[in-house]
Amino acid sequence: MGNQASGRPGGNPDLEAYQFEKKYDWDEPCTASLSLRIPPNIKEKLKTLPNWQERVRKAIAAELEKEEDI
């Protein structure tokens, strides 16, 4: 068997098409987790929104900014 190279020699020429894109505009990575209880009907509606996680993050950030302005 020996040492066989894995992958394509020379790499993937279309690598840029498969790389991860930054999904958010935060100064730091979104690695913290938050859990909260909401009514099931709100959860169902929320999950139908495109990019719902980022929209919730921005809504929470906006509320925190409002509190700082008071």
SULPE-V251357 format. One record per residue. N is the residue number from 1. RES is the residue in one letter. OMEGA is omega in whole degrees, 0 to 359 (999 if undefined). Layout:
N;RES;OMEGA
N;RES;OMEGA
This chain:
1;M;175
2;G;180
3;N;177
4;Q;177
5;A;177
6;S;181
7;G;183
8;R;177
9;P;180
10;G;178
11;G;181
12;N;181
13;P;179
14;D;185
15;L;182
16;E;180
17;A;184
18;Y;182
19;Q;179
20;F;175
21;E;176
22;K;186
23;K;185
24;Y;183
25;D;181
26;W;179
27;D;180
28;E;182
29;P;178
30;C;183
31;T;180
32;A;181
33;S;179
34;L;179
35;S;176
36;L;181
37;R;177
38;I;177
39;P;182
40;P;182
41;N;177
42;I;179
43;K;179
44;E;179
45;K;181
46;L;183
47;K;177
48;T;180
49;L;175
50;P;177
51;N;188
52;W;181
53;Q;181
54;E;178
55;R;178
56;V;178
57;R;181
58;K;178
59;A;178
60;I;179
61;A;179
62;A;178
63;E;179
64;L;177
65;E;178
66;K;180
67;E;180
68;E;181
69;D;183
70;I;999
